Amino acid sequence: MIGSQLGSYEILEEIGRGGMGCVYKARQQALDRIVAVKVLLPQLAADKVFVERFLREAKSIATLEHPGIVTIYDVGEADGTYYFAMQLLDGRPLDEVLEEGKPLPAETAVDVLRQVARALDYAHQAGILHRDVKPANIILTEAGQAVLTDFGIAQALSDTRLTKTGSSMGSPEYMAPEQVEGKALDTRGDLYSLGVVFFHMLTGRVPFTGESPVAIVYQHVKAPVPSACEANPKISQELDQITTTLMAKAPEERFASAQNLLQALGPEPTAPTATVEVHRPGVSRWLVGGALAAALGLAGALFWFTSGPGAEGPAQDQAPAVETEAPPAIAPAAEEPGVADEGGVELEPEAPPPPVPEILEVTSEPAGAMVTLGDSTLEQPTPVEVELLPETDYRLRVRLEGYDAAALDFTLDDLTESQRSAGALHFPLQKSIPPGVVAIAADYPVEVRVAGRTYRRGRIELPPGSYEARISAPSVFYREDRRITLESGRTEEIALPPATSITIAANPSRCKVRIDGRDAGYVPAEVRLTLGPHEFEFDWESLGKSLTLTRSINAQTGRVFATAPR
């Protein structure tokens, strides 16, 4: 795809590849800015379940606005290729920092832990799980921020499609025991994975290793949690206890939430405590620890990557990184002398003039889209003029019913020269495709399994298309497989048969019964059944006798009776 056009994006180079898609560096031509574009692998685009999961990733991230979570700009499809554009982070993945097998200074590890915990706390409160917390999904930026990326298998907490029994997804080295076993996950599964990441940062290795993924995940379920102190004696007992609590086998024994973890870590430090040099040939840049950067503008915990021979910094054969004393305080700058007037009296220097705002007109195609600027009270339809100050971060959102929303995170310096000289920002909006609707009418609880997901409500919205659906109602012994074809903006109504109560009895009475293959217990039994044919299997275990009957149930059927065969 290098050099090709994808929607409004020019693909420049590949920068990453995962289990679901490739990530490219791209230029968004409309705004002349560099972004990251994630593209679904072609072999998966034909699979509706994968497409749904891919688009869910984009929509999940798009609802989250937090400095510790990667920002998504745009979602789209071009000639059958699904993609979304997101913030291109200037930094390095944590797994590359850890790949030399050396532990990070405890202060640095705690700083990263705090930042990721704050990001998870925000996502969890929004009802979203990450499900794949690991060093490769944590970017350490040059601005000192630890940013959580790749919500590739994230989902709303109420969505059970990926938490069904027997299904598990994630990275073996960082998976929670309940995730390995395919059990339902909650926020404490993400905290377990974060605990493994913390253990890795403190000790330089993951807690469980093996010759195969199966061997690794088995240890997550069965093996005792190793001691971080034994792996690295420099670690305090308090931090060892944090890792032990995060990685407890039972979810109820872990921290109840990311907020509880942050409280257990105590107040954040207000001054730098240590530095660490992480030697990595090939790149020269500073990655700054975020909690301390906020206090001084520089980190107390730094990662230094050298660029090879001749680069400034440590030599190639320098000894491994060690903790050092805090750097001396930076001396304050000398005060500038005042300006003397002609009489020799010293005058105060003039204050700099206030910044002058620039006025830009925001337009859209079609016009009339609602514009929101950050947290301001501005919410007006296009065209609308906005006042913007230099060196200020803005988030502009443009929304119109029936069209996909557009968003832009920028400063004035991010805009092109033509945009600033014209004093205008234009947003061409793309029409959204209304979903089709399945409306199921029944007087009992219903489950619908369709497109790899289970719904427990009577009204379901799905993209237009044809689906194989399984409709079931266990409480009334009902199950049906049917094909559903949905059109955009149209409703497919399905009325299920009513249910009635009947008594099931047998002679002798000590008899088990199954209805349509499902256990209904011992007779006599009172059950509710949908009208229509049902199969009854009677089993007299003590006699070694059984009998199968088929009966058509109607509103007048009050009883089904069976006698053991001679």
N, C-alpha and C positions, 0 to 999 in steps of 0.2 A: 504493500500500500504506500510505500515511501514515494513522495512526490505527487500522489493522487489527491483528488478533491473529495471530501466527505461532507455533504451538506455545505455549510458555510466555513468549513475548516480545511486548511491545506496541511496534509500530513507531512511532517518533516523528518522524523526518525523514531524508531522503536526504542522505548526506554524501560519496558518491563513486560513480563508475560506471566499469567496465572492460570489456574485451572479452568476459568470461564472465559478469559479474554486476554487481548493484548492491550498494552497502554502505549500510546504514541505521544510524542511532543508535536504540537500542532499550532498553526497560526489561525486565530479567529479573524477572518478578513474584515468583517463588519466593524470590529473595534480595533483591529491591528494590534492584538495582544497575543502573547504566547500562553497556551493552556495545555493541559493534559487531556487526551481523549481516550477513553476506554472503549474498545470495540469487541463485541461478542464474536467468539471464534466461529468461522463459517460452518463448520461441521455441527455446531450446536444450534445455529439459527433456525434450522428446520424443526427443532423440537420445541413445541409450545411451552412445555414445563420449564425448559431452560430460558426461553425468551421471557416468560413471566418472572422467573427468578432474577434475571438480569435487569429488567425494568424495575423490579421491586427494589433492587440495590440502589438504583439511582433515586427513586422516589423516597426511600428511607433516608438517605443522606440529605436530600433536598429539604427535608423538614427540619433538619438540625442546623442551628446557627450558633456555633461555639468555636472559640479560638483553638481548641484542642481537637477539632474534628474537621477533616478536609471539606472544603466548600465546593458544592456542585453548582455549575452554571446553566447547563442546558441538557436536554434529553431529546434524542431524535432517531429517525430511521431514514436511510437513503438507499434506494434500490435493493431492499431486503437486508441491508446491513444495519444492525442496531448499535447505537453508541450513546455515550454521554460525555460531556465536557466538564472538567473540574479544575480546580486550582492546581497549578504546577508548583510544587514545593521545592524550595532551594535548600537542600540538606542531604542527609544520609540516613538510610534505614538503620535502626538499632541493631539488626542482626549483623550488619557489616562492621559495626563498632565492636561487637562481641565475638566475631569469627576467629580472632587470634587466641581465644580461650583464656583471656586474662580478666579477672574480676574488675569491675569499676569501683572507684572509691565509694564508700557507703553513702556519703553525702550526695554524690551524683545519682546513685541508684534511687535514693529516697526522693530526690527532686523529680526524676522521671516518673516514679511511682505516683507521686502526688498529682502530677499533671494528667496522667492517663486516668487516674481515679476520678478526677474532676470531670473529664470528658465522658467517662462511663456513667457517672452519676447524672449528668445532664441527659444523656441518651436514655438511660433507664427511666428517668422521670417522664420522658416523652413516650414511654412504652415500647422502646426498641432495644433489642439485644444485639450485640455484635457477633458472638458465636465463634470468632476466630481471632482472639487477642493473642498476638505473638510478636516477637521483635521485628519481623519483616513488615508488619503492619503498623509500626511506630516510627515516624520520621522525626529526626532531630534537626530542626531548622537552624539557619545561621542567626536568626533572631532570638534563639534560645528557647523555642517552643517545642515541646513534644506533641506531635500531631498524630491522632489515630486515623488510620486510613482503611480502605477496603472493607466496607460493610457488605461483602459479596454474598454472605448468607445471613445477613441481618433480617429481622422480621419483627412485626408488632407482637407484643407478648400474648395477645389474644389469638394469634394465628397458629394453629396446630398442624399446619400442613407438613412442616419439617420436623416436628417433634413427635411423630407417631412412634409407637412401640416398634423397636427393631431397626430404626433408622438413625444413623449418626453421621454428622458432617463436621469437619474441622481438621486441624493439624495434629497428628498423633502425639508429638512431644508436649503439647500444651492443652490437651483435651481433658475436661472434667470427667470424673468417673460416670456420672449420670449421662453425659453426652456419649461416652463410649458405649454404654448399654442401650442407647436409643430411647432413653426416658425423656419425659418432658423437662425442658430447661426453664430456669428463671434467672434473675440477675446474678445469683450466686455462682452460676456456671462461668460467667465472664470473670468474676472475682477469682475463681480457682485458676483460670488461665493467666490472669494478671499475677497471681502468686507464683506461678511457674516462671514467668518473665522476671519477677523480682529475684527469685532464687538464682536464675541464670546471671543476672547483673551482679549479684553479690558474690557468686562463686566462680563465674566463668564457664559454667557447664549447666546443662539441664539436669533435673533430679533423676530422670529415668531414661535409660538408653537400652538398645537391643538390636539384634540383627535384622529385625523386620518390624513393620508398623504394628503387627499383631502382638509381638513380644513387648513393645513399648506400652500400648494401651492396656495390656493385661496388668502391668505394674501400676498404672494409674488406679485400677480398680482394687487390686489385691495387696500390693507391696506397701509397707509402712512409709510414711513421709520421712525422707532423709533429713538430717540436721544440717542446716546451712553453716552453723558454727564449726562442725567437724570438717566440712569441706574448706572453710576459710576461717581459721581461729581469730582473725582480726575483727570478725563480726560480733556485735554486742548480743547479749542474750535477748534484749528487747526486740531487735530486728529478727532474730531467729524465731521468736514467738510469733511475730507478724507473719512470716512465711508459713509456719506450722498451722496457724489459724486459717490463712487464706487457702491452704491446700488440704484442709480436712476432708476426709473421704465423704462424710455425710454433709449435705448442704446446710442443715440446721446447725452444724458446729462451726460454720464459717461466720465471717462478718455478715450481718443481715443486709447490709447495703454498702455501696461505695462511700456514702457519707459517714457510716460507722467506721470504715477503714481510715478515712481522713481524720476523724476525731481521735482514733487510736494512735496516729502518727504524731499528734500534738501540734503546737503552733509552728509555723514555718520560721526558719532562721531569717534574720534581718541583715546579716553580714556574711561575706565569703568565708569559707572555712578551709578549703583545700583545692588544689588543682591536679589534673591528671593529664598526661600526654599520651595519646593513643597514636602509635606510629603506623602509618599506612601509606606506602609509596603510591604515587600516581595522581594524587589530588592535593591541593593546598588550600585549606579553608579552616575557619574556626566554627565550631558548633557550640553554642552557649547554653548552659543550664538555665532554664527559664525562671525558677523561683527566685534565684539570686540576681538574675539580670533585671528583674523588675525593681529591685532595691537600688542597684548601682549603675545600671546601664551596661554592665559587664557581668559575666557569670563568675561565681565562686568555683563552679565546676566546669572545666573547659576540655573539649576534645580537639587535638591538633593533628591534622593529616598533613604530611610532607609530600612534596611533589617530586621526590627523587634527588639525584645528585645535583648539587648546586643550589638547592632550595634552602630558604632560610628555615631555621629550626634545628632539631636534633639530627645527628648523623644517622646513617642507615643502621649502624651497629650499636646504637645506644642501648643501655640497659633497659629492662622492662620498666613500665610506668610504676611510680610509687607515689604515695601520698606525701605532700610537702606542707610546710607551714603556710598560713595565709599570707598573701602578698601584702607588702606595707600599704598603708592608706595612701591614696593619691593626694598629693599636696594641693591645696587650693590655689587657683590662679591668682597672680598679683592683681591688685585693684588698679584699674586704669585711672591715671590722674585726671582731675577735673580740668576744664578749660578756663583760663584766666581771661577776664575782659581787659580793656585798655587800662583800667585803673588798678590792675594787679589783683583784683578780687576773684577768688576761685569760684567758678560756677559749676553746678551739677550738669553732667552730660545730658543731652536731650534724649528722651525716650524714643525708641524706634516707632515709626508710624504704624497704626493698625493695618493688618492685611486687607487688601481690597478684594471683595468677592467678584467672581466672574459670573455672568448670567448666561445660562444655556437653555435653549428651548428643547424640550423632550417631545418627540413626535412618534407616532406609531402608524402602522398600516395593517388593518384599518384604524382610523382615528376613533377617539372616544374611549381608549383603554385607560384604566385607573392606574395612576402613578403613586407609589409610596416611596418616600426617601428616608431610609434608616428608621430611627425611632421618632422622627419629627411628626408633627400633626398634618403634614402635607399629604393629602389624598384627593387628587383632582384628576379629571380626564384629560387626555392629550387632545390638542397641543397645550403644554403648560410650561412656564418659565420657572427655573429653579436657580437659586443663588448658591454658589459653591466657593469655599475658601481653599487657598493653596495648602498643601501639606496636611490635608485632612482626609481620612478614610470615609468613603460613602458606600452605601448599599442601596441600589435603585431597583425597584420591582415594578413590572408593568403587567397588568392582568386585564383580560377581557373575556367575558363568558363565551364559551364555544371555541376558545383558542388556548394553546399552551402558553403558560406564563413565561416571562423572560426576566432575568435578573442580571445585575452587573455590580461587581465589587470593584471600586476604583478610587484613585485620587486624580486630581487634575493632570498631574504629570503622566498618568497612564494613557490619557487620551491622545489621539493623533493630532498632528499639527493642523490638518484640514478640519477636524472636528472642532478644535478650539478656535480657529480663525472663523469658521462658519457659525460658531456658537450654537451648535445643535447636536443632539443625540437622537438617532432614528432607530426604531425597533420594528422590523418586519415580523409580524406574528404569524405563526402557523396554526391552521385549523386543527383543533383536537377532534378525535374520532369518538363520538358518543358510544358507550358500551351497549351491548344487548342485555336484556334483563330476563331472568328466569323467575317466575312467580309461582310458588307451590302452595296450594290451598289444602290444608288438612286440619282435623280437630285433635291432633296428637303431635308430640315432638318428632321432627324429621331431621335426618342427616343426609346431606348430598355430597358425594365424592365425585369431583370433576376436575380435570386438568391437574391431577396430583395434589389436590387440596380438599379438605373436608369442611363443609359449611354447615352450621347449625342454626340457620334462619331461613325463613320462607321466601326471601327476596334476595337474589344473587345477581350482581353485575359482573359481566365478563366481556372481553373483547369479542367483536364479531367473529363468527366461525362455527365449525361443527365440532361437537364434543360427545364423548362417551361418558355417560353419567350413571352412577349407582345411587339410587334413592332407597333409603332404609329407615325403618321406624321400629327399633328393637322392642319397644314397649307393647306393640300390637302385632309382632311377628310378621312384619311386612318388609319385603325387599324386591326391588325391580331394577333391571338394567335397561336403559333406553338411550337412544341417540337424540341429542338436542342440537338444532341448528339455530343460531342467533344472528339477527340482523341488527345493524347499528341503529340505536334509538327505538328499537321495537321490543315488545314484551312477549315472551313465550309463557303462556299460562298452563299449569299442570294441576289438575284436580285429582287428589288421591281418594280412594274409596273410604267411606265412613267405617267406624269400628263399633263392635258390639261386645257385650260381656257374655261369656258362656261358662258352664261347669264341665269339667272333665272328670269322669269316674271310671272305675274298672272293677271287675270281679275275677279273682280276689283283689282286695283294695290295696295291698302292699305292692305297688307297681310304679315304676318311673315312666315318665312320658316325655317325648321330644316332639316339638312342633316345627315343621319345616327345617329339621336338622338342628334346632336349638333346644337346649335343655329347659324344660318347664317344671322340673321338680317331681315330687310324688303326688299321686292322686289321693283323695279328691283335690282338685285345684280350680281356683277361680281365675280366669284369664280374660284379657281383651284381645280380640282378633279383628282384622279388617274383613269386610265382606268379600266372599270369593272362596276358591278352593284352597284347602290346606292339607298337609300330610301329617298324620299323627302316628308316632311310633311308640308302642307300649312294650315295656320290658319287665317281666316278672323274674328278677334275678334269682330268687330262691328256688323257683321252679324250673329255671332254664328255659322259659318259654318267652316268645315275643310275637307281636302282631302289628302290622302296618295297615292303617286305614286312610282313605282319602275322603274328605267330606267338604261339601260346598256350604259355607257359612252364610246365612242370611239374617235379616233382622228378627226372624221368628225362631231361629235356632237357639235353644236354651241349654242344650246338654249334648255332649258326645260321650258315648259309653262303649266299653270294650270288654269282652269276656276272654279269658285265657284259652287258647286252643287246647284240645284234649291230647 
